[in-house]
Protein backbone atom coordinates (compact mmCIF):
# COMPACT_ATOMS: atom_id res chain seq x y z
CA UNK A 1 0.00 0.00 0.00
CA UNK A 2 1.20 3.47 -0.80
CA UNK A 3 3.69 5.06 1.69
CA UNK A 4 3.86 2.01 3.96
CA UNK A 5 7.65 1.96 3.47
CA UNK A 6 7.90 4.94 5.83
CA UNK A 7 7.04 2.89 8.89
CA UNK A 8 10.08 0.56 8.94
CA UNK A 9 12.30 3.54 8.15
CA UNK A 10 10.95 5.26 11.26
CA UNK A 11 11.61 2.22 13.44
CA UNK A 12 15.18 1.97 12.13
CA UNK A 13 15.84 5.64 12.86
CA UNK A 14 14.54 5.35 16.42
CA UNK A 15 16.86 2.46 17.18
CA UNK A 16 19.79 4.12 15.42
CA UNK A 17 19.74 7.07 17.85
CA UNK A 18 18.88 4.98 20.93
CA UNK A 19 15.40 5.95 21.99
CA UNK A 20 15.17 7.57 25.45
CA UNK A 21 13.95 5.31 28.24
CA UNK A 22 10.84 6.47 30.08
CA UNK A 23 9.65 5.96 33.66
CA UNK A 24 6.47 4.17 34.58
CA UNK A 25 3.29 5.82 33.35
CA UNK A 26 2.19 6.66 36.90
CA UNK A 27 5.44 8.44 37.82
CA UNK A 28 4.95 11.74 39.70
CA UNK A 29 7.90 13.23 37.79
CA UNK A 30 6.78 15.83 35.22
CA UNK A 31 6.80 14.32 31.74
CA UNK A 32 9.72 16.38 30.30
CA UNK A 33 12.01 15.07 33.05
CA UNK A 34 11.13 11.36 32.96
CA UNK A 35 13.15 10.01 30.05
CA UNK A 36 16.88 9.51 29.63
CA UNK A 37 19.37 7.99 27.18
CA UNK A 38 22.11 5.91 28.78
CA UNK A 39 24.03 5.73 25.48
CA UNK A 40 24.16 9.50 25.06
CA UNK A 41 27.52 11.21 24.65
CA UNK A 42 26.07 14.70 25.11
CA UNK A 43 27.36 16.80 28.00
CA UNK A 44 26.51 20.15 29.57
CA UNK A 45 29.18 22.80 30.13
CA UNK A 46 29.46 24.38 33.61
CA UNK A 47 32.82 26.14 33.28
CA UNK A 48 31.29 29.50 34.19
CA UNK A 49 29.88 28.12 37.44
CA UNK A 50 33.12 26.34 38.30
CA UNK A 51 35.15 29.53 37.72
CA UNK A 52 32.87 31.41 40.08
CA UNK A 53 32.89 28.74 42.78
CA UNK A 54 36.67 28.45 42.68
CA UNK A 55 36.89 32.15 43.47
CA UNK A 56 34.32 32.48 46.23
CA UNK A 57 34.17 29.13 48.01
CA UNK A 58 36.59 28.44 50.85
CA UNK A 59 37.31 24.74 51.34
CA UNK A 60 38.02 24.33 55.06
CA UNK A 61 39.04 20.70 54.73
CA UNK A 62 37.79 17.66 56.53
CA UNK A 63 36.62 17.98 60.12
CA UNK A 64 39.05 17.10 62.89
CA UNK A 65 36.07 16.78 65.28
CA UNK A 66 37.77 19.28 67.59
CA UNK A 67 35.73 21.98 69.27
CA UNK A 68 36.55 25.58 68.47
CA UNK A 69 38.25 27.59 71.19
CA UNK A 70 35.90 29.73 73.30
CA UNK A 71 35.37 33.17 71.79
CA UNK A 72 35.98 36.36 73.73
CA UNK A 73 34.28 39.66 73.04
CA UNK A 74 36.60 42.42 71.97
CA UNK A 75 37.23 45.35 74.31
CA UNK A 76 34.31 47.73 74.37
CA UNK A 77 31.90 45.19 72.84
CA UNK A 78 28.98 44.04 74.97
CA UNK A 79 27.64 41.49 72.47
CA UNK A 80 28.99 38.00 72.16
CA UNK A 81 28.19 35.62 69.33
CA UNK A 82 26.28 32.54 70.34
CA UNK A 83 28.00 29.82 68.34
CA UNK A 84 28.18 26.05 68.49
CA UNK A 85 31.79 25.30 69.29
CA UNK A 86 31.63 21.74 67.93
CA UNK A 87 30.64 22.87 64.43
CA UNK A 88 31.94 26.45 64.15
CA UNK A 89 35.02 25.60 62.09
CA UNK A 90 33.30 23.00 59.94
CA UNK A 91 31.73 23.28 56.53
CA UNK A 92 32.95 25.08 53.42
CA UNK A 93 32.23 28.81 53.23
CA UNK A 94 30.80 31.00 50.49
CA UNK A 95 31.71 34.67 50.29
CA UNK A 96 28.20 36.11 50.58
CA UNK A 97 29.65 39.44 51.70
CA UNK A 98 30.82 40.35 48.20
CA UNK A 99 27.53 39.50 46.51
CA UNK A 100 25.50 41.40 49.08
CA UNK A 101 27.18 44.66 48.06
CA UNK A 102 28.08 44.06 44.43
CA UNK A 103 25.29 44.34 41.85
CA UNK A 104 27.57 43.16 39.06
CA UNK A 105 28.47 39.98 40.93
CA UNK A 106 24.83 39.39 41.88
CA UNK A 107 23.75 39.73 38.25
CA UNK A 108 26.42 37.26 37.23
CA UNK A 109 25.08 34.60 39.59
CA UNK A 110 21.48 35.33 38.62
CA UNK A 111 22.37 35.04 34.93
CA UNK A 112 23.97 31.65 35.56
CA UNK A 113 20.75 30.47 37.20
CA UNK A 114 18.66 31.71 34.27
CA UNK A 115 21.03 30.03 31.86
CA UNK A 116 20.64 26.72 33.69
CA UNK A 117 16.85 27.04 33.75
CA UNK A 118 16.97 27.37 29.96
CA UNK A 119 18.92 24.14 29.39
CA UNK A 120 15.95 21.73 29.01
CA UNK A 121 14.33 24.15 26.57
CA UNK A 122 17.45 24.31 24.38
CA UNK A 123 18.22 20.59 24.71
CA UNK A 124 15.54 18.27 26.17
CA UNK A 125 16.90 16.27 29.10
CA UNK A 126 15.77 13.01 27.51
CA UNK A 127 18.83 13.23 25.25
CA UNK A 128 21.19 12.97 28.24
CA UNK A 129 22.24 10.17 30.56
CA UNK A 130 20.85 9.94 34.06
CA UNK A 131 24.25 11.03 35.46
CA UNK A 132 24.33 14.11 33.23
CA UNK A 133 20.81 14.98 34.31
CA UNK A 134 21.73 14.55 37.98
CA UNK A 135 24.63 17.01 37.67
CA UNK A 136 22.27 19.47 35.99
CA UNK A 137 19.65 19.32 38.77
CA UNK A 138 22.24 19.62 41.55
CA UNK A 139 23.87 22.67 39.93
CA UNK A 140 20.53 24.37 39.30
CA UNK A 141 19.41 23.68 42.88
CA UNK A 142 22.62 25.02 44.44
CA UNK A 143 22.84 28.18 42.32
CA UNK A 144 19.21 28.93 43.14
CA UNK A 145 19.86 28.51 46.87
CA UNK A 146 22.82 30.90 46.64
CA UNK A 147 20.72 33.53 44.90
CA UNK A 148 17.89 33.22 47.41
CA UNK A 149 20.19 33.52 50.43
CA UNK A 150 21.99 36.51 48.90
CA UNK A 151 18.62 38.29 48.78
CA UNK A 152 18.29 37.86 52.57
CA UNK A 153 21.93 38.31 53.55
CA UNK A 154 23.23 39.28 56.14
CA UNK A 155 20.61 37.16 57.89
CA UNK A 156 22.70 34.97 60.15
CA UNK A 157 20.31 32.20 61.26
CA UNK A 158 18.71 30.47 58.27
CA UNK A 159 16.30 28.15 60.07
CA UNK A 160 13.13 30.07 59.16
CA UNK A 161 14.41 30.73 55.66
CA UNK A 162 14.93 27.01 55.04
CA UNK A 163 12.24 25.33 57.16
CA UNK A 164 9.68 28.04 57.93
CA UNK A 165 6.21 28.60 56.49
CA UNK A 166 7.68 30.67 53.65
CA UNK A 167 10.71 28.46 53.11
CA UNK A 168 12.79 29.18 50.02
CA UNK A 169 12.68 25.44 49.39
CA UNK A 170 8.92 25.20 48.99
CA UNK A 171 8.26 28.25 46.77
CA UNK A 172 7.78 27.78 43.01
CA UNK A 173 10.70 30.02 42.13
CA UNK A 174 11.93 28.16 39.04
CA UNK A 175 10.46 27.57 35.62
CA UNK A 176 12.08 24.69 33.75
CA UNK A 177 10.77 23.58 30.34
CA UNK A 178 7.62 25.55 31.05
CA UNK A 179 6.98 23.81 34.38
CA UNK A 180 6.99 25.82 37.66
CA UNK A 181 9.23 24.08 40.17
CA UNK A 182 10.29 24.53 43.78
CA UNK A 183 13.57 23.29 45.19
CA UNK A 184 11.57 20.68 47.11
CA UNK A 185 10.08 19.56 43.79
CA UNK A 186 13.60 18.97 42.49
CA UNK A 187 14.64 16.97 45.56
CA UNK A 188 11.55 15.00 46.54
CA UNK A 189 9.80 14.55 43.19
CA UNK A 190 12.41 14.56 40.42
CA UNK A 191 15.59 13.35 42.12
CA UNK A 192 14.01 10.97 44.61
CA UNK A 193 11.99 9.19 41.93
CA UNK A 194 14.53 9.29 39.12
CA UNK A 195 17.30 7.91 41.34
CA UNK A 196 15.48 5.28 43.40
CA UNK A 197 15.57 7.28 46.65
CA UNK A 198 19.37 7.05 46.81
CA UNK A 199 20.35 8.93 50.01
CA UNK A 200 23.57 10.16 48.40
CA UNK A 201 21.38 12.72 46.63
CA UNK A 202 20.92 14.78 49.80
CA UNK A 203 24.67 15.46 50.10
CA UNK A 204 24.67 17.30 46.78
CA UNK A 205 21.99 19.78 47.83
CA UNK A 206 23.60 22.76 49.54
CA UNK A 207 21.19 24.80 51.67
CA UNK A 208 23.37 27.63 52.94
CA UNK A 209 23.86 26.78 56.63
CA UNK A 210 26.80 25.18 58.44
CA UNK A 211 24.78 22.15 59.58
CA UNK A 212 24.08 21.05 56.01
CA UNK A 213 26.05 19.45 53.18
CA UNK A 214 29.04 21.30 51.75
CA UNK A 215 29.10 23.65 48.83
CA UNK A 216 31.91 22.55 46.56
CA UNK A 217 34.57 24.58 44.75
CA UNK A 218 33.49 23.02 41.45
CA UNK A 219 30.21 22.48 39.64
CA UNK A 220 28.96 18.91 39.40
CA UNK A 221 29.60 17.15 36.08
CA UNK A 222 27.96 14.01 34.80
CA UNK A 223 30.98 11.71 34.56
CA UNK A 224 32.10 12.52 38.11
CA UNK A 225 28.85 13.21 39.96
CA UNK A 226 28.62 10.05 42.07
CA UNK A 227 32.23 10.24 43.22
CA UNK A 228 31.65 13.87 44.24
CA UNK A 229 28.50 12.92 46.17
CA UNK A 230 30.35 10.15 48.00
CA UNK A 231 33.09 12.63 48.95
CA UNK A 232 30.48 15.04 50.32
CA UNK A 233 28.79 12.22 52.23
CA UNK A 234 32.10 11.08 53.70
CA UNK A 235 32.99 14.61 54.81
CA UNK A 236 29.58 15.29 56.34
CA UNK A 237 29.14 11.98 58.15
CA UNK A 238 32.65 12.21 59.64
CA UNK A 239 32.07 15.69 61.05
CA UNK A 240 30.49 16.96 64.25
CA UNK A 241 27.65 18.50 62.29
CA UNK A 242 26.82 15.10 60.78
CA UNK A 243 27.29 12.63 63.64
CA UNK A 244 28.15 13.01 67.32
CA UNK A 245 27.96 10.21 69.91
CA UNK A 246 26.08 11.21 73.05
CA UNK A 247 26.49 8.19 75.29
CA UNK A 248 26.52 4.41 75.04
CA UNK A 249 22.76 4.36 74.50
CA UNK A 250 22.19 7.21 72.04
CA UNK A 251 23.96 8.20 68.85
CA UNK A 252 23.24 11.76 67.71
CA UNK A 253 22.97 12.64 64.02
CA UNK A 254 22.13 15.75 62.05
CA UNK A 255 18.53 16.92 61.95
CA UNK A 256 19.07 16.92 58.17
CA UNK A 257 18.31 13.20 58.24
CA UNK A 258 15.02 13.75 60.05
CA UNK A 259 13.96 16.20 57.36
CA UNK A 260 14.92 13.66 54.71
CA UNK A 261 13.11 10.64 56.11
CA UNK A 262 11.73 10.01 52.63
CA UNK A 263 15.15 8.60 51.73
CA UNK A 264 15.17 6.30 54.79
CA UNK A 265 11.78 4.46 54.94
CA UNK A 266 12.79 2.34 57.96
CA UNK A 267 14.48 5.34 59.53
CA UNK A 268 16.76 3.94 62.26
CA UNK A 269 17.71 0.77 60.41
CA UNK A 270 18.17 2.33 56.96
CA UNK A 271 20.05 5.33 58.33
CA UNK A 272 22.36 3.15 60.42
CA UNK A 273 23.24 1.03 57.39
CA UNK A 274 23.86 4.14 55.35
CA UNK A 275 26.09 5.77 57.98
CA UNK A 276 28.11 2.59 58.45
CA UNK A 277 29.09 2.76 54.77
CA UNK A 278 31.10 5.93 55.45
CA UNK A 279 31.66 6.52 59.16
CA UNK A 280 35.19 6.02 60.50
CA UNK A 281 37.13 6.01 63.76
CA UNK A 282 35.71 5.38 67.20
CA UNK A 283 32.37 6.83 66.11
CA UNK A 284 31.81 3.72 64.02
CA UNK A 285 31.89 1.37 66.99
CA UNK A 286 29.79 3.81 69.02
CA UNK A 287 27.14 3.84 66.30
CA UNK A 288 27.08 0.05 66.22
CA UNK A 289 26.73 -0.13 70.01
CA UNK A 290 24.05 2.56 70.31
CA UNK A 291 20.48 1.53 71.07
CA UNK A 292 18.85 4.57 69.48
CA UNK A 293 19.49 7.35 67.01
CA UNK A 294 18.52 10.93 67.81
CA UNK A 295 18.43 13.40 64.93
CA UNK A 296 18.99 16.63 66.88
CA UNK A 297 22.31 18.08 65.71
CA UNK A 298 21.87 21.38 63.93
CA UNK A 299 23.70 24.61 63.21
CA UNK A 300 21.63 27.08 61.20
CA UNK A 301 24.42 29.65 60.92
CA UNK A 302 24.89 30.92 57.36
CA UNK A 303 28.08 29.64 55.74
CA UNK A 304 29.55 33.06 55.11
CA UNK A 305 33.17 33.97 55.76
CA UNK A 306 32.63 36.02 58.88
CA UNK A 307 30.61 39.07 57.91
CA UNK A 308 27.74 38.24 60.26
CA UNK A 309 30.19 38.12 63.18
CA UNK A 310 31.89 41.47 62.71
CA UNK A 311 29.71 43.32 65.17
CA UNK A 312 30.01 40.62 67.78
CA UNK A 313 33.49 41.08 69.11
CA UNK A 314 35.30 39.49 66.15
CA UNK A 315 34.69 36.08 67.68
CA UNK A 316 35.00 34.46 64.28
CA UNK A 317 38.53 35.76 63.79
CA UNK A 318 39.60 34.74 67.29
CA UNK A 319 38.75 31.07 66.80
CA UNK A 320 41.03 28.27 65.60
CA UNK A 321 42.92 28.97 62.40
CA UNK A 322 41.12 26.42 60.22
CA UNK A 323 39.29 29.03 58.18
CA UNK A 324 42.21 31.45 58.06
CA UNK A 325 44.49 28.76 56.67
CA UNK A 326 41.87 27.59 54.22
CA UNK A 327 41.37 31.04 52.75
CA UNK A 328 44.96 31.13 51.48
CA UNK A 329 43.84 28.84 48.68
CA UNK A 330 41.10 31.23 47.56
CA UNK A 331 41.83 33.33 44.49
CA UNK A 332 43.12 36.72 45.69
CA UNK A 333 43.24 39.93 43.72
CA UNK A 334 47.01 40.28 43.98
CA UNK A 335 49.98 39.36 46.19
CA UNK A 336 49.40 42.13 48.67
CA UNK A 337 45.87 41.02 49.43
CA UNK A 338 47.02 37.42 49.54
CA UNK A 339 49.46 38.37 52.25
CA UNK A 340 46.80 40.17 54.23
CA UNK A 341 44.61 37.07 54.14
CA UNK A 342 46.80 35.35 56.70
CA UNK A 343 47.14 38.28 59.06
CA UNK A 344 44.73 36.78 61.59
CA UNK A 345 42.25 39.59 61.14
CA UNK A 346 38.78 38.88 59.77
CA UNK A 347 38.49 42.15 57.86
CA UNK A 348 41.73 41.84 55.79
CA UNK A 349 40.88 38.21 55.15
CA UNK A 350 37.45 39.20 53.91
CA UNK A 351 38.84 41.98 51.76
CA UNK A 352 41.26 39.63 50.04
CA UNK A 353 38.60 37.15 49.02
CA UNK A 354 36.03 39.81 48.33
CA UNK A 355 38.17 41.68 45.83
CA UNK A 356 39.07 38.48 44.04
CA UNK A 357 35.42 37.48 43.79
CA UNK A 358 34.36 40.87 42.44
CA UNK A 359 36.96 40.59 39.70
CA UNK A 360 35.44 37.39 38.36
CA UNK A 361 32.36 39.30 37.24
CA UNK A 362 34.50 40.70 34.42
CA UNK A 363 35.86 37.37 33.20
CA UNK A 364 33.25 34.76 34.13
CA UNK A 365 30.12 35.22 32.07
CA UNK A 366 27.36 32.65 31.51
CA UNK A 367 28.33 30.64 28.45
CA UNK A 368 26.76 28.33 25.93
CA UNK A 369 26.08 25.05 27.72
CA UNK A 370 26.59 23.02 24.56
CA UNK A 371 29.21 22.73 21.86
CA UNK A 372 28.25 23.84 18.31
CA UNK A 373 28.54 20.20 17.19
CA UNK A 374 26.14 19.06 19.88
CA UNK A 375 23.62 21.76 19.04
CA UNK A 376 23.78 20.71 15.38
CA UNK A 377 23.19 17.08 16.31
CA UNK A 378 20.26 17.95 18.54
CA UNK A 379 18.78 20.09 15.79
CA UNK A 380 19.08 17.22 13.32
CA UNK A 381 17.52 14.75 15.76
CA UNK A 382 14.59 17.05 16.43
CA UNK A 383 14.15 17.70 12.70
CA UNK A 384 14.13 13.98 11.96
CA UNK A 385 11.59 13.38 14.68
CA UNK A 386 9.35 16.18 13.42
CA UNK A 387 9.59 14.94 9.81
CA UNK A 388 8.90 11.36 10.85
CA UNK A 389 5.91 12.37 12.93
CA UNK A 390 4.56 14.41 10.03
CA UNK A 391 5.12 11.52 7.61
CA UNK A 392 3.35 9.07 9.88
CA UNK A 393 0.46 11.46 10.24
CA UNK A 394 0.28 11.69 6.42
CA UNK A 395 0.20 7.91 6.10
CA UNK A 396 -2.68 7.74 8.53
CA UNK A 397 -4.66 10.36 6.62
CA UNK A 398 -4.05 8.65 3.30
CA UNK A 399 -5.10 5.30 4.68
CA UNK A 400 -8.28 6.84 6.00
CA UNK A 401 -8.90 8.43 2.61
CA UNK A 402 -8.46 5.12 0.79
CA UNK A 403 -11.27 3.53 2.75
CA UNK A 404 -13.74 4.73 0.08
CA UNK A 405 -12.24 2.30 -2.46
CA UNK A 406 -13.01 -0.72 -0.30
CA UNK A 407 -16.14 -2.86 -1.15
CA UNK A 408 -19.32 -1.55 0.37
CA UNK A 409 -21.28 -3.86 2.69
CA UNK A 410 -24.45 -5.47 1.35
CA UNK A 411 -27.59 -3.41 2.20
CA UNK A 412 -29.96 -4.91 4.73
CA UNK A 413 -33.70 -5.47 4.12
CA UNK A 414 -34.66 -2.13 5.64
CA UNK A 415 -32.25 -0.27 3.38
CA UNK A 416 -33.65 -2.11 0.35
CA UNK A 417 -37.17 -1.09 1.36
CA UNK A 418 -36.18 2.56 1.82
CA UNK A 419 -34.38 2.65 -1.54
CA UNK A 420 -37.38 1.45 -3.59
CA UNK A 421 -38.45 3.99 -6.24
N, C-alpha and C positions, 0 to 999 in steps of 0.2 A: 504494500500500500504506500502511496505517496508520502515522502518525508519520514518514514519510519526509521531510516538509517540514522537519524539524529539521536535517537535514544541510546544505542550502544556507544556512540561517540561521547555522549554526556557521561555515561558511567565510567568510561575509560579516563576521561579528564578528571573526574572526582578522585579516582584512585591514584592518578598520577601526581596529584598535589597533596595527597594524604588528608582526607577529609577530617575536620575537627571532630573531636569526641565530645558528646554532650552528656550532661548529668541526667539523672532520672527526671521524668516529666513533672513530678510533684516537688521538685527542689524549690526551696524558698529563695534561692539566688536569682536575682533579676536575669532575664534571658540573655542580654548581651554579655554577661560575665560567666556563663555556664560552660561554654565550650573551650577546648584547648587542642593544640596539635603537638604531640610529643616528638614529632620528627622535624619540627620547625627549626630553622637556623637563624631566624630573625632575632635581633636583640634591640634593646632600647638604650640610648645614650644618656648617662647621668653625669657627664664630666662637669657641667656647670654646678651641680649640687655638691659633688665631691670637692671641687675647688673652694666652694664657700665653707663647707664643713671643716676642711683642713685648716682654714684660717681662723675659725671662731669657736672650735670645740677644743677643750682642754682635756686630754686623756690623763686621768690621775693614776692610772695603773690599778692593778688588782689589790683588793683589800688585804690589809695585814691583820684585820680583826682587832686592832688596837683602838682604844678609846682616845679621843682627842684630849689634849691637855685642857684643864679648866681655863675659861676665858676670864679676863679681868678688865673691868671698865677703865677707860683712859681717864686721866686726871681731869676733873671738871665735868665729867659725864655722869649723869644720874641714872641713865638707862643701861640695861644690860641685856644682851640678846639671850633669849631662851632657846638653846639649841640642844640637840640630842648628841651627846658626846660620842656615842658608839657609832654613829653614822655620819657625823659632820664632815669628815675628810673622804667620804666614799662617793662614788658616782661621778662620771664625767660631767664637765661644766660647759655651758654654752654662754657666749658673751652677749647676753640680752642688753647690757648697758649701751652698747654701741647702737643697736637697732632702735632702742627707745628714743634716741635723740638724733637719728640720722635718717631723713626721709628717703635719701637715695638708696641706702642699704635696705630699708624696709620695702621699697618698691622692687628691688632686686629679688628679695625672697618671695614677695607676693607674685611677681611675674613667673618665678619658677613653679609656684603652686598652680597658677593658671595654665602654664605650659603642660604640666603633668595631667591636669584635668582634661586637656584636649587630646591626649594620646589615644584613647579608645575611639575617638571620632576620626582621627587621621588614619589609624591602623587598628581595626577591630581586634580585641584581645584574643579572639578565637584562633588567630594566626600565630600565636605564641605558645611556648611550652608553659606548663604549670609553674615551673621555677621562675621563668621570666615574668609571668604574671604576679607571682608572689613578691618579687623585688619591686615591681611597679606599685603594688598596693601599700607595701611598707613605706616606700619613699613618699608617696602621696600623703599617707597618714601622718608621718613625722613632720613633713614640711607644713602641713596644715596646723598641727599642734603648735609648732614654733610661731607661726603667724598669729594664732589666737592668743597665745600667752604674751607675745609682744604687745598686743593691743591693751592688755591689762597691766603690764609691767610698769612700776616696780612692786606689784603685789607680791608679798613674800610667801604667804601660806596659800597653797593652791587647792586645798581640800574642797572648798565650795565650788571652785572653778571646774574641778574635775568630777566631783561626785554630787554636787548640789542639784537643786531643782532645775536650774538653768545651766546644767553642765555643758561645757563645750563639746563633750563627746556625744551628746544626744541630739544636738541641733542639726537640722538638715542644711549644712553650710557648704556642701559640695554639689556640683552637678556634673555627672560623668556619663557620657553617651546619652544625654538627655534625661537621665534619671537622678532625682534629688537623693543625696546620700548623707548620712551622718557618719561620724567616725565609728560609732557603735555598729552601724550597718556594715561597715567594712570589716570590723573584727568578728562580730557575732553572727552575721549572715553570710557574707562572702567568704571570708577566710576560714571560719570554723567549718563551713559545709564543703568548701572546695578542697580542704586539706585534712579531712577526716578528724577534726577536733584535736589536731596535734598540738600539745601544750607548748612546743617550742615557738609557736606563733607569737605568744604573749611577750616574749623577750625581744621581739623586733619592734614593738609598739611603744615608743617613747612618749611619756605624758608630762614631762616638764618638771617633776619633783624628784628630790634625792631618793626617796623610797621606792622609785620605780626602775624599770630597765634603763640601761645606758643609751645615750645618744652616741653614735659612732662618728669617727672622723672621716668616714667615707660613706657614700651612698651604697645601698644594696644593689648587687647585680645578680642576674639570673644564675650564672654558672658558679657562684660562690655563696649563694644566699643561705643554704643550710649550714655550711661551716660557720658563717658569721653568726647565725642564730645560736648555734651550740656554744660558741665563744661567749656570747652575751649571757646565755643561761649559766655557763660555768662561773663567770664573774659574779653574777647576781647571787646565785645559790651559795657561793663561798664567800659571802660578805655578811656583815652584821645587819644590813638592811634586808637581806634575803632570808637568813636563818640565824637563830640565836638560842642555844639551849638554855632552858630556865632551871630545871632540876631533873632528877632522875625519872620523874613521872611525866613531865610536860616538855615538849619541844616546840619552841616558838618559831613561827614563820611569818613572812610578810603578809599584810592584809591584802596585798595584790592577789594572792591565791584565793582568798575568800570572794573577791569581786569577780574572779574568773572560774567559779565553780563549774561553769558550763563545759570547761575543758577537763574536769575531773569528776565524772558522774558519781563514783563511789569515793567521796572526797578524801577521807583519811588514807584509805588503802591506795588509791590511784596516785595521790600526791606523794605518799611515802615512796612508792616505786619510782616515781619520776625523780624525786630528789636524790635517791640512792644512785641514780645513773651518773650524777655529777658531783655530789658532795664529797669532800675530802677531809683528812685530818681526824682529830678526836671527835668532831661534830658528827662524823659518820656513825661511829659506834654509839654516840648519845642518841641519835635519831633512831637507830635500831632498837635501843633499850627503852625508849620512851613509850609510855602507855597512851598518850594522847598528843594531838597536835593542836596548837592554839594559834590562829592567824591574827595576831594583834600587833605585829611590828609595823610601824609606819613613821615616815618623816616627810611631811608635806611641803618642806622648804623648797622654793624654786631653785633650780640648778644653775643659778647665775654664778658670776665669778667674784662676788663680794659686794656688789653695789647696794644690796638691801641691808647690809650690815654697817655701812659707813657711819650712820648716825647712832650707832650703838656701842661706842667705845672701841671701835676697830677690833672687835673680838675675832673676826675672821682672820685678820692678818696676824694675830697673836698666837694662833693655833699652830699645831705641827706643820712642818714644811712640805707636806705632801703636795699641796696645790701649788705652792711657790715653785717647787722643783719641776712640777709637771708643766708649768706655763712656759718654761724655757723652750720647749719644743714647739710652741705656737708661733706662727709666722709673724715676726715683728716688722715694723716699718723700716728700721735701719739698725745699725749696730748700737747706737746710743740708747735707743729705747730697749733693745735687747738687754743691755747691761742693767738698765733700771729695773727690769723685770725681776731680778734676783736680789733686789735691795732689801727685801723683807718688809716693804711697805705696800699696803693694798692699793693705794692710789697710783704710784708709778707702775705697778704691775698691771693695773687695769688700763692705764694709758697706753702701755706698750701693745697690748693685745687689741685695744680699741682702735688705735690708729691703723694697725695692720688690717683689721677687718673692714674699716671704712674704705681702704684702698682697693679692696677686691671689687667694689661696686663698679670700678672703672674697667676692670679686665675680665670679670666673670659675668657674662650676660647669658640669659636663657638661650639655648641653642636648639637646632633641629635634633629631635630625638632619634631620627632615622637617617641612614646613609642614602644618597641619591639612588644607588642601585636597589636598595630595599624598597624605597618608595615606588620605583618603576615596577618592581615585581608585584607589589601589592596592587598597583593600578591595573596591571595586566590580569591578575587573578580576579579582581572585582569585575573587570570588563568581560572576561570569559564567563563568569557566573551570570552577569546580567544578560549577555547574549544567549547563553544556554537557556536561561529561564524564559527569555522572550521566544526562543525557538520552540521550546516545549509547549508554551502557551499557544503558539501558532499551530502546532500539530494538533493540539486538542480542538481548536476551533475548526480546522479543516476536517477532522474526523467527524465532528458534530454536523458539519455542513454536508458531508457525503452520505449522511443517513437517508436523504431523500431518494437516493438511487437504489436503496434496498427494496426487495419485494414487499408490497403492501399486504397486510393480513386480510384473509377472506372476510367479507362482511357478514354479520350475523343476520338472523331472520328479521329482527326489528329494523335494521338498516335497509334490508331489501324492501320491506314494506314502505318505509319512509321515502325511498328513492323511486317508487313507482310513478310513472307519468300521470 
